[in-house]
């Protein structure tokens, strides 16, 4: 007879636990701050095709050495130039009903260049291209001291979440009585798409100097907040 009583008590405890559980709503908040960048990263690369993997690598190395020397002469310290990618792969020709035929090898070498003075961006790009770089993989702007901006973005994210939570609670005839948890989802720096495209398009414009317009960058923060409601 004790077993049924034990089961009844367990079910009663479970029911009381469910009844006592707080009601909540979960809201995501986002915030952003637009700031002027004060530094940048440029990726310059060299691609070269040879009959053998060794010849492709050898010629690529000669050109990349010239590119790196030119970038240093443009005002960049050696420790700000870092190899970010290196690949060699076969170039293949495909014909109908025939197995692929290797006709050569392509070698790609890419360096990431940290630029701490925006005025040097055009000079670095032009110097690299003049020395033999034939691949500009990207240009990203940044802010060296960005912690205060990240905090401000997170603060705005919390305000955004609070506004959303209040709207949800009002529409649902609920009342917010507190916060259960706050989870930071992180902070990121985003590049304006328009500025990036203008900068890249200028590389093929044929002008004597590559025009670069940094514009503004967005520093974003996001949070997830669980609110207690009644």
Secondary structure in CASP SS format (residue, H / E / C, confidence):
PFRMAT SS
TARGET T0000
AUTHOR 0000-0000-0000
METHOD secondary structure of the structure
MODEL  1
X C 1.00
X H 1.00
X H 1.00
X H 1.00
X H 1.00
X H 1.00
X H 1.00
X H 1.00
X H 1.00
X H 1.00
X H 1.00
X H 1.00
X H 1.00
X H 1.00
X H 1.00
X H 1.00
X H 1.00
X H 1.00
X H 1.00
X H 1.00
X C 1.00
X C 1.00
X E 1.00
X E 1.00
X E 1.00
X E 1.00
X E 1.00
X E 1.00
X E 1.00
X E 1.00
X E 1.00
X E 1.00
X E 1.00
X E 1.00
X E 1.00
X E 1.00
X C 1.00
X C 1.00
X E 1.00
X E 1.00
X E 1.00
X E 1.00
X E 1.00
X E 1.00
X E 1.00
X E 1.00
X E 1.00
X E 1.00
X E 1.00
X E 1.00
X C 1.00
X C 1.00
X H 1.00
X H 1.00
X H 1.00
X H 1.00
X H 1.00
X H 1.00
X H 1.00
X H 1.00
X H 1.00
X H 1.00
X H 1.00
X H 1.00
X H 1.00
X H 1.00
X H 1.00
X H 1.00
X H 1.00
X H 1.00
X H 1.00
X H 1.00
X H 1.00
X C 1.00
X C 1.00
X C 1.00
X C 1.00
X H 1.00
X H 1.00
X H 1.00
X E 1.00
X E 1.00
X E 1.00
X E 1.00
X E 1.00
X E 1.00
X E 1.00
X E 1.00
X E 1.00
X E 1.00
X E 1.00
X E 1.00
X E 1.00
X C 1.00
X C 1.00
X C 1.00
X C 1.00
X C 1.00
X C 1.00
X C 1.00
X E 1.00
X E 1.00
X E 1.00
X E 1.00
X E 1.00
X E 1.00
X E 1.00
X E 1.00
X E 1.00
X E 1.00
X E 1.00
X E 1.00
X E 1.00
X E 1.00
X E 1.00
X C 1.00
X C 1.00
X H 1.00
X H 1.00
X H 1.00
X H 1.00
X H 1.00
X H 1.00
X H 1.00
X H 1.00
X H 1.00
X H 1.00
X H 1.00
X H 1.00
X H 1.00
X H 1.00
X C 1.00
X C 1.00
X C 1.00
X E 1.00
X E 1.00
X E 1.00
X E 1.00
X E 1.00
X E 1.00
X E 1.00
X E 1.00
X C 1.00
X C 1.00
X C 1.00
X C 1.00
X H 1.00
X H 1.00
X H 1.00
X H 1.00
X H 1.00
X H 1.00
X H 1.00
X H 1.00
X H 1.00
X H 1.00
X H 1.00
X H 1.00
X H 1.00
X H 1.00
X H 1.00
X H 1.00
X H 1.00
X H 1.00
X H 1.00
X H 1.00
X H 1.00
X H 1.00
X H 1.00
X H 1.00
X H 1.00
X C 1.00
X C 1.00
X C 1.00
X C 1.00
X E 1.00
X E 1.00
X E 1.00
X E 1.00
X E 1.00
X E 1.00
X E 1.00
X E 1.00
X E 1.00
X E 1.00
X E 1.00
X E 1.00
X E 1.00
X E 1.00
X E 1.00
X E 1.00
X C 1.00
X H 1.00
X H 1.00
X H 1.00
X H 1.00
X H 1.00
X H 1.00
X H 1.00
X H 1.00
X H 1.00
X H 1.00
X C 1.00
X C 1.00
X C 1.00
X C 1.00
X C 1.00
X C 1.00
X C 1.00
X C 1.00
X C 1.00
X C 1.00
X C 1.00
X C 1.00
X C 1.00
X E 1.00
X E 1.00
X E 1.00
X E 1.00
X E 1.00
X E 1.00
X E 1.00
X E 1.00
X E 1.00
X E 1.00
X E 1.00
X E 1.00
X E 1.00
X E 1.00
X C 1.00
END
